[in-house]
Amino acid sequence: MPVSGSLKIRPGSEVDGPPREFALDVCAGLSKTQKELHSKYLYDELGSALFQAITHLPEYGVTRADARVLEAHAGDVARAISQPVSVIELGSGTGEKTWHILREMAGARYFPIDVSADALARCEHDLAEVAEVYPLQQLYLDGMASAVAHRRSHETLLVLFLGSTIGNFERPCALEFLRDLRRCLEHGDKLLLGVDLIKERDRMLAAYDDPTGVTAAFNLNLLGRINRELGGHFELRNFEHQARWNDTERRIEMHLRSRRDQTVSVDAADVSVSFRADETIWTESSHKFRLAEMFGLAAQAGFAVEAQWVDREWPFAESLWTAL
Ligand code: AVJ
C-alpha cells in the first residue's frame, strides 16, 4: 500500500506556471480593449483564504447549498456507483463537502487536486479518517492524468467537480473541458458536477458584492498579488470592486473599476498601463445554469445525466453523469 501523500507534487510554481507566464498573461490581459486578468490568479494563499471566508458569508449561498445537497444525497450517489471506487476531486480546496460522499464509500482512495498547498494539507489531514488521501498540487487535467495513472482494474472512477467551479469557464470552454475530462475516463465512470442555478438577480448580485467587503478584498487581492510577485505599482485604493449580472451570457462578472485616470507600471511584465476613470479590469465570470441545459451539455460531452438533485433554499444542482 503506498503511503498516503506519496504522489504529492512539491509545492512550487508548476501550478500557475512560472512567474514568467503570470507576467506574460498580465501583460497580454491589460493590453486588451476590455482589460482582463484570468481568474485562476485570484487563488494565491491569501486569495484562497479570502475565498474560504466568502463561503461563510450569509449572502453567498453557493457552498452551503452544495454541501446540503451532497449530505442529503451521498447515499444515492454511492448506490449509483459500483465499488471499488477512486474519487478524484477537481479543485478540492479543503475537501470539507466531500466528507459525506467518502463516508458512504468505505475505504475509497481519494485524489484531491488543487493549486493551494495549504488547502491540500488540511484536506489530507481532515479526510484521513474516511479515505486514503493522495493530494495532487496540480492543474485540473494534469492532476486527472496523475490520478488516472494509478487506476486499478475493476475500479470505477468518480470525478467530483463541485461548487459551480465549472461556472468560471466561458460556455464553449466548459464544453471543451468536459470533453477533455471524458477522454480521461472509461465507459461507466461517473462525474458529479455541482452547478449554481439562475435565481433572482438581486440574490445573485448580493452573493458577489457582500456588504462586509470580503468579495471586494478577494478581487482586489489580485492587484496586490501582481504588486507582490511582479513588482506591480497598483494603488489598491484607486480601484473598486464591481459585480454585474450579464443577462445575455447568464453570468455574474467581477470587475475592478478604476476610480480615476491613472497609469500603473508592472516591472516584471515590462508594461505601463493607462486607465481612464470608470474603465474596468474584468477578473472573473461565474456562469449560472438552468437545470434543463445540463442534458444537452452532458450529451455533447459524451455523458448521460443519471440523476439531478436541487437544494430548496438556494437553487443549486448536483448533476450525476455517466460516461458513455
Ligand atoms: C469558486 C469559482 C465557484 O464563481 O462563485 C466567489 C468564486 N468569486 N465569489 C464562484 C467566487 C466570487 C466561486 N467559484
Boltz pocket constraint, residues with backbone or C-beta under 6 A from the ligand:
constraints:
  - pocket:
      binder: B
      contacts: [[A, 54], [A, 62], [A, 162], [A, 163], [A, 164], [A, 165], [A, 167], [A, 168], [A, 207], [A, 208], [A, 215], [A, 284], [A, 285], [A, 286]]
      max_distance: 6.0
